[in-house]
Amino acid sequence: MLAALGWHCYRPAHLHYIISAEGYKSLTTHIFDPDDPNIHSDAVFGVKESLMAKFDWIEDLSSMEAPGKTTPFYHVIHDFILVHA
């Protein structure tokens, strides 16, 4: 099907989550990096604006030492909202 549409089979960079808390419905979801070159052509059409989160590459030594890291890392902030059970 993708070949017939002239599309590639790639997915943009993303992280998967399963989040649960007592008294709330479990949430299974993912978030995407809006800077990924495939963000507007996801092979499984799973990207929504609400699922995008900035992936910041941290390599500044003072920023790495603050959270106890010694090597560069990605920093991502995203709010997840759970629904009461």
C-alpha contacts under 8 A as a table, 3 or more apart, distances in Angstrom:
res1	aa1	res2	aa2	distance
1	M	4	A	5.11
1	M	5	L	6.38
2	L	5	L	5.09
2	L	6	G	6.20
2	L	7	W	5.05
2	L	8	H	6.55
2	L	9	C	6.97
2	L	43	A	7.53
3	A	6	G	4.93
3	A	7	W	5.78
3	A	8	H	7.12
4	A	7	W	7.63
7	W	41	S	7.78
7	W	43	A	7.40
8	H	43	A	6.74
9	C	42	D	7.91
9	C	43	A	5.26
10	Y	38	N	7.09
10	Y	42	D	6.50
10	Y	43	A	5.72
11	R	38	N	6.46
11	R	39	I	7.66
11	R	41	S	7.81
11	R	42	D	5.01
11	R	43	A	5.79
11	R	44	V	7.44
12	P	32	F	6.81
12	P	33	D	7.15
12	P	36	D	5.71
12	P	37	P	7.14
12	P	38	N	4.92
12	P	39	I	5.23
12	P	42	D	6.24
13	A	32	F	5.86
13	A	33	D	5.74
13	A	36	D	6.27
14	H	30	H	6.47
14	H	31	I	5.39
14	H	32	F	4.30
14	H	33	D	6.18
15	L	30	H	5.34
15	L	31	I	5.49
15	L	32	F	6.75
16	H	28	T	7.66
16	H	29	T	5.95
16	H	30	H	4.24
16	H	31	I	6.80
17	Y	27	L	7.79
17	Y	28	T	5.72
17	Y	29	T	5.37
17	Y	30	H	5.70
18	I	26	S	7.19
18	I	27	L	5.67
18	I	28	T	4.41
18	I	29	T	6.55
19	I	26	S	5.79
19	I	27	L	5.10
19	I	28	T	6.41
20	S	24	Y	6.89
20	S	25	K	6.82
20	S	26	S	4.54
20	S	27	L	6.38
21	A	24	Y	5.57
21	A	25	K	7.52
21	A	26	S	7.09
23	G	84	H	5.99
23	G	85	A	5.50
24	Y	82	L	6.16
24	Y	83	V	5.51
24	Y	84	H	4.23
24	Y	85	A	4.46
25	K	82	L	6.51
25	K	83	V	5.65
25	K	84	H	6.00
25	K	85	A	4.92
26	S	82	L	7.38
27	L	82	L	6.88
30	H	51	L	6.81
31	I	51	L	4.71
31	I	52	M	5.45
31	I	53	A	6.34
32	F	39	I	7.75
32	F	47	V	7.09
32	F	51	L	6.02
32	F	52	M	4.68
32	F	53	A	6.05
33	D	36	D	5.67
33	D	39	I	7.49
33	D	52	M	5.88
33	D	53	A	5.73
33	D	54	K	5.80
33	D	55	F	5.93
34	P	39	I	6.14
34	P	52	M	5.78
34	P	53	A	6.67
34	P	54	K	6.50
35	D	39	I	7.20
35	D	54	K	7.76
36	D	39	I	5.39
37	P	40	H	7.67
38	N	41	S	5.23
38	N	42	D	6.10
39	I	42	D	6.06
39	I	47	V	7.15
40	H	47	V	7.77
41	S	45	F	7.36
42	D	45	F	5.06
42	D	46	G	6.63
42	D	47	V	6.79
47	V	51	L	6.63
47	V	52	M	7.67
48	K	51	L	5.33
48	K	52	M	6.95
49	E	52	M	5.54
53	A	76	V	6.66
53	A	77	I	6.68
53	A	78	H	6.07
54	K	76	V	6.05
54	K	77	I	7.22
55	F	74	Y	5.93
55	F	75	H	5.84
55	F	76	V	5.04
56	D	74	Y	5.31
56	D	75	H	5.06
56	D	76	V	6.40
57	W	72	P	7.11
57	W	73	F	5.85
57	W	74	Y	4.52
57	W	75	H	6.41
58	I	63	S	7.01
58	I	64	M	6.95
58	I	72	P	5.40
58	I	73	F	5.32
58	I	74	Y	5.86
58	I	75	H	6.76
59	E	63	S	7.35
59	E	64	M	6.66
59	E	71	T	7.18
59	E	72	P	4.43
59	E	73	F	6.84
60	D	63	S	5.34
60	D	64	M	6.22
60	D	72	P	7.64
61	L	64	M	5.02
61	L	65	E	6.16
61	L	70	T	7.77
62	S	65	E	5.26
62	S	66	A	6.36
63	S	66	A	5.40
63	S	67	P	7.39
64	M	67	P	6.18
64	M	68	G	6.55
64	M	69	K	4.92
64	M	70	T	6.01
64	M	71	T	6.83
64	M	72	P	6.72
64	M	73	F	7.90
65	E	68	G	4.82
65	E	69	K	5.30
65	E	70	T	6.35
66	A	69	K	7.31
69	K	72	P	7.65
